[in-house]
Amino acid sequence: MLKHATKSYTKPLGVIKKTMVVFIDTNILYNNWHFENANFKYLINFLENTNSELIVSDLVCDEIENKFNKELETLKKSFKDSIKRSKSLLKIEPSFDFKKLDYKYSIRDIISEKTQNVKFIPYNSIENTKIVERAIKKVKPFQDQDKGYRDTLIWLSFLEYLKNNCPYEDVLFINNNSKDFFDGKNQNLHQDLLEDVSKFGLKNNFRIYNSIRDFIDKEVDMKQNKYSSHQIMEEFIYPNEKLIEQELEYHINSQTSNWFQQLLKNSVGELTNINYLIDFEIVIIEGIEDPDLMKWSIINDNDFFAELYFNLRKVDLRLTIPTIVYKNNKNLFDTKFYDIESNDENTFLNTIRRIHFNISFNFIVDDENITDIVINSLETK
């Protein structure tokens, strides 16, 4: 099995490909330090499967990292206090390596490792005079108590990003600070914010949610987003390349000569004119390279359908044809095949080829097995 030169993932079959923008605020990330609970996993899968983009303000990242570091300092103090109490109470001083708590935390790195569909946006381009004016006029998200400076920075920088990059896409706005961002019924943005959207000339359709769970319940098909294309490749395709090779080889060699002759005739390459095929065999010498997941779809809890494009780096193709056919086309066959052996009735041809396949199959998760292989296309090199 060869090392993968590239990794390519594609949207699942049955999920409409449309770009959306998903915005999350600090209050959604707080206490979910590593972005790995079940709800966030569905969010990540949704981003990839719908080709959507997650927007996180640099200010949100700074806040989360600051909160994490404060929590870490509290944890260190708690450990030290516990050691002191243990020494006083039991005359025992437990050993603990505090260097283990010297942890460099970056929410940007954590999210970026989980998805490429993320954009961290700056906030330093927002003029302070605009913020002061909004504070004086109590324009949301400012409150009556002059709170709302950071929310205003995040909001205005987000609108600026939309204006410059995606002024038409649907915006899925996740924020549990309903008092400052949403109307009284929590069904739409506050009127002040709707006016901002209009002033920026945006045509985005804003849909609001007060939690990740609320977002998932309303937007995410949990069956189709059980996996992402990345997961399909990493958890099922790459680890089972040898199985795919074996099943494909068995599938082809189990077919009739007429079937294989028709497959070659419909293929792309130099072997489309093979006629009067008596027998055949393929032997995979060097296996899958550059697999590309074209489509996938959940069938049930234990099965999924996949369409996979890849090439087999080196395949020994062994064909048997009538000797009379060989003699009538000897010059042609001699340039394409090697180790040619003939008797009065049959001629045995061999050639080593790189073969590109597009195949479909069902993958059974529990058994790690594939069934129902279909060869959609074939190209010989």
C-alpha positions in Angstrom: 0.0 0.0 0.0 1.4 3.3 -1.0 1.7 6.6 0.8 -1.0 9.1 -0.1 0.3 11.9 -2.3 -2.9 13.9 -1.8 -6.0 13.9 0.4 -9.2 14.9 -1.3 -12.6 15.1 0.3 -16.0 15.9 -1.3 -19.5 16.6 -0.1 -21.9 13.7 0.7 -24.5 12.7 -1.8 -27.9 14.1 -0.9 -26.5 17.2 0.8 -27.1 20.3 -1.2 -23.9 22.1 -1.9 -24.4 25.7 -0.9 -22.1 28.1 0.9 -23.3 29.5 4.3 -21.5 31.5 6.9 -21.7 30.2 10.5 -20.9 32.8 13.2 -20.2 31.8 16.9 -19.5 34.1 19.8 -17.5 33.7 23.0 -20.4 32.5 25.1 -20.8 29.5 22.7 -17.2 28.5 23.1 -16.7 29.1 26.8 -16.1 25.8 28.7 -15.8 23.9 25.4 -12.1 24.5 25.4 -11.2 21.8 22.9 -14.1 22.0 20.5 -14.8 18.3 20.8 -18.2 17.6 22.4 -20.8 15.9 20.3 -22.6 19.1 19.3 -19.3 20.6 18.0 -18.5 17.5 16.0 -21.9 17.8 14.2 -21.0 21.5 13.6 -17.7 20.5 12.0 -19.3 17.9 9.8 -22.0 20.3 8.8 -19.4 22.9 7.7 -17.6 20.5 5.5 -20.6 18.7 4.1 -22.3 21.9 3.1 -19.2 23.8 2.1 -19.9 26.4 4.7 -17.5 28.7 6.5 -17.1 29.2 10.2 -16.4 32.8 11.3 -14.6 33.4 14.6 -13.5 36.9 15.6 -9.9 37.3 16.8 -11.4 39.1 19.8 -13.4 35.9 20.6 -10.2 33.9 20.4 -8.4 36.3 22.6 -11.2 36.2 25.2 -11.4 32.4 25.2 -7.6 32.1 25.6 -7.6 34.6 28.4 -10.4 32.8 30.2 -8.6 29.5 29.7 -5.4 30.9 31.2 -7.3 32.2 34.2 -8.9 28.8 34.7 -5.5 27.2 34.5 -4.0 29.5 37.1 -7.0 28.7 39.4 -6.3 25.0 38.8 -2.6 25.5 39.7 -3.5 27.3 42.9 -5.9 24.6 43.8 -3.2 21.9 43.4 -0.8 23.9 45.5 -3.4 24.5 48.3 -4.3 20.8 48.3 -0.6 19.8 48.7 -0.2 22.3 51.6 -3.4 20.9 53.3 -2.1 17.4 52.8 1.2 18.2 54.4 -0.5 19.9 57.4 -3.1 17.2 57.9 -1.2 14.0 57.1 2.4 15.1 57.3 2.7 13.9 53.7 3.8 16.1 50.8 2.4 14.5 47.6 4.7 15.0 44.6 3.3 16.6 41.5 5.1 17.8 38.4 3.7 21.3 37.9 5.5 21.5 34.5 2.6 19.4 33.2 0.4 22.5 33.7 2.6 24.7 31.6 0.1 24.4 28.8 0.2 26.7 25.8 -3.5 27.0 24.7 -4.6 28.3 21.3 -8.3 28.0 20.3 -7.2 29.0 16.8 -5.0 26.0 16.5 -7.6 23.7 18.0 -10.3 24.7 15.6 -8.0 24.8 12.6 -6.9 21.3 13.2 -10.6 20.1 13.1 -11.6 22.0 10.0 -10.2 24.0 7.1 -13.5 25.8 6.7 -12.8 28.5 9.3 -11.9 32.1 9.0 -10.5 34.2 11.9 -11.4 37.8 11.3 -9.5 40.9 12.8 -11.3 43.7 14.6 -8.6 46.4 14.6 -10.0 48.2 11.6 -13.1 49.5 13.4 -12.7 53.2 14.3 -13.1 54.0 17.9 -15.2 57.0 17.1 -17.9 54.7 15.7 -18.0 52.8 18.9 -18.1 55.9 21.1 -21.0 57.2 19.0 -22.9 54.0 19.4 -22.2 53.9 23.1 -23.6 57.4 23.5 -26.8 56.6 21.5 -27.1 53.2 23.3 -27.2 51.4 19.9 -27.2 47.6 20.3 -25.3 45.7 21.4 -24.6 48.5 23.9 -26.7 48.3 27.0 -28.0 51.0 29.2 -25.1 50.5 31.6 -22.5 51.3 28.8 -21.7 47.6 28.4 -21.2 46.3 24.9 -17.8 47.6 23.7 -16.4 44.2 22.8 -19.7 43.0 21.3 -19.8 46.1 19.1 -16.3 45.5 17.9 -17.1 41.9 17.1 -20.4 42.8 15.4 -19.1 45.7 13.2 -16.0 43.7 12.2 -18.2 40.8 11.2 -20.4 43.0 9.0 -17.3 44.4 7.4 -16.1 40.9 6.6 -19.4 40.0 5.1 -19.4 43.1 3.0 -16.0 42.4 1.6 -16.2 38.7 1.2 -19.7 37.2 1.2 -22.5 39.8 1.1 -25.2 37.3 -0.2 -24.7 34.0 1.7 -27.0 32.8 4.4 -25.7 33.7 7.8 -26.3 31.2 10.7 -25.7 33.4 13.7 -25.2 31.5 17.0 -25.1 33.6 20.1 -26.8 33.1 23.5 -26.6 36.8 24.4 -30.2 37.3 23.2 -30.8 40.5 25.2 -28.2 42.5 23.2 -28.5 40.9 19.8 -32.0 39.5 19.3 -35.5 41.0 19.3 -37.9 40.4 22.2 -39.1 37.0 20.8 -35.6 35.8 19.9 -36.8 35.2 16.4 -34.8 37.8 14.6 -31.9 40.3 15.1 -32.6 43.4 17.1 -33.9 46.3 15.0 -30.7 48.3 15.6 -28.7 45.4 14.1 -31.0 45.0 11.2 -30.4 48.6 10.4 -26.7 48.0 10.5 -27.1 45.2 8.0 -29.0 47.5 5.7 -26.4 50.3 6.0 -23.6 47.9 5.1 -25.5 47.1 1.9 -25.7 43.4 2.8 -28.2 41.0 1.2 -27.5 38.1 3.6 -30.4 36.2 5.2 -29.6 36.0 8.9 -30.9 33.0 10.8 -30.4 33.1 14.6 -29.8 30.4 17.2 -29.2 30.7 21.0 -27.0 27.6 21.3 -25.2 25.0 19.2 -27.9 22.5 20.2 -30.6 24.9 18.9 -28.6 25.3 15.6 -28.3 21.5 15.2 -32.0 20.9 15.9 -33.0 23.4 13.3 -30.4 23.1 10.6 -28.4 19.8 10.8 -29.6 16.5 9.3 -28.0 14.3 12.0 -28.1 11.2 9.8 -26.2 12.7 6.8 -23.9 14.6 9.1 -22.9 11.7 11.3 -19.7 11.7 9.4 -17.7 14.2 7.3 -15.9 13.4 4.1 -12.7 13.8 6.1 -13.9 11.1 8.6 -14.9 8.8 5.8 -11.5 8.9 4.3 -9.5 8.9 7.6 -11.5 6.2 9.4 -12.7 3.9 6.7 -11.0 4.4 3.3 -7.3 4.9 4.1 -7.2 2.1 6.7 -9.0 -0.3 4.4 -7.2 0.4 1.1 -5.9 -3.2 1.0 -9.4 -4.5 1.5 -10.6 -2.4 -1.4 -7.8 -3.7 -3.6 -8.6 -7.3 -2.7 -12.3 -6.9 -3.2 -11.9 -5.1 -6.5 -9.4 -7.7 -7.8 -11.8 -10.5 -6.8 -14.8 -8.7 -8.3 -13.1 -8.2 -11.6 -11.6 -11.7 -11.8 -15.0 -13.2 -11.0 -16.6 -11.8 -14.1 -17.0 -13.3 -17.6 -14.7 -12.6 -20.4 -17.4 -10.8 -22.3 -17.9 -8.5 -19.3 -14.2 -7.6 -19.1 -14.0 -7.2 -22.9 -16.9 -4.7 -22.7 -15.2 -2.9 -19.8 -12.1 -2.4 -21.8 -14.1 -1.3 -24.8 -15.8 1.4 -22.7 -12.5 2.5 -21.1 -10.0 5.2 -22.0 -6.6 4.1 -23.1 -4.8 1.7 -25.5 -6.7 -1.4 -24.7 -10.2 -0.5 -26.1 -9.8 -2.6 -29.2 -9.3 -6.0 -27.6 -11.7 -8.4 -29.3 -12.4 -12.1 -29.0 -11.2 -12.3 -25.4 -11.2 -15.9 -24.2 -9.9 -15.4 -20.7 -8.3 -12.8 -18.4 -6.9 -12.1 -15.0 -5.7 -9.0 -13.2 -3.1 -9.0 -10.4 -2.6 -5.9 -8.4 1.2 -5.5 -7.8 1.2 -1.9 -6.3 -2.0 -0.6 -4.9 -4.1 2.4 -4.4 -2.7 5.9 -4.9 -4.3 9.3 -4.7 -7.8 8.3 -3.6 -10.5 10.9 -4.1 -13.9 10.6 -2.4 -16.3 11.8 -5.1 -19.6 11.2 -3.2 -20.9 9.4 -0.2 -24.2 8.9 1.6 -25.5 7.3 4.8 -27.6 4.2 4.0 -28.4 3.2 7.6 -26.6 3.3 11.0 -24.1 0.7 9.9 -23.7 1.2 6.2 -22.7 4.0 3.8 -22.4 4.3 0.1 -19.2 5.7 -1.4 -18.0 6.7 -4.9 -14.2 6.6 -5.0 -11.7 7.6 -7.7 -8.1 6.3 -7.4 -5.4 4.7 -9.5 -3.7 1.4 -9.0 0.0 2.1 -9.5 0.9 -1.2 -11.1 -1.4 -3.9 -12.3 -0.4 -7.0 -14.2 -3.0 -7.6 -16.9 -3.1 -11.1 -18.4 -5.3 -11.8 -21.4 -5.9 -14.8 -23.5 -7.1 -14.4 -27.2 -7.3 -16.7 -30.2 -4.0 -17.1 -31.9 -5.5 -16.3 -35.2 -6.5 -12.9 -33.9 -3.0 -12.3 -32.5 -1.4 -13.2 -35.9 -3.7 -10.9 -37.8 -2.7 -8.0 -35.5 0.8 -9.1 -34.4 2.5 -5.7 -34.8 -0.1 -4.0 -32.7 -0.1 -6.6 -29.9 3.7 -6.8 -29.8 4.0 -3.1 -29.0 1.5 -3.2 -26.2 2.3 -6.6 -24.5 5.3 -8.6 -23.3 6.0 -12.3 -22.5 3.7 -13.2 -25.4 3.3 -17.0 -25.7 1.3 -18.8 -28.3 0.1 -22.3 -29.2 -2.0 -23.4 -32.1 -5.3 -22.2 -30.5 -4.5 -19.5 -27.9 -2.1 -16.6 -27.3 -1.3 -15.4 -23.8 -0.6 -11.6 -23.4 0.8 -9.7 -20.5 1.1 -6.0 -19.8 1.9 -3.9 -16.7 -0.4 -0.8 -16.5 -1.3 2.0 -14.2 -5.1 1.8 -14.1 -7.4 4.6 -13.0 -10.7 3.5 -11.5 -13.9 5.2 -10.5 -15.9 2.7 -8.4 -19.0 2.7 -6.2 -19.5 0.4 -3.2 -21.3 0.0 0.1 -19.2 0.0 3.2 -20.4 -2.0 6.3 -19.0 -0.2 9.3 -19.2 -2.9 12.0 -17.6 -5.6 9.9 -15.3 -3.2 8.0 -16.3 -4.9 4.8 -17.3 -3.6 1.3 -20.1 -5.0 -0.9 -21.9 -4.3 -4.2 -18.9 -3.0 -6.1 -19.7 -1.2 -9.4 -17.0 0.0 -11.8 -18.1 3.3 -13.1 -15.1 4.0 -15.3 -11.6 2.8 -16.1 -8.6 4.3 -17.8 -5.4 2.5 -18.6 -2.0 4.3 -18.8 
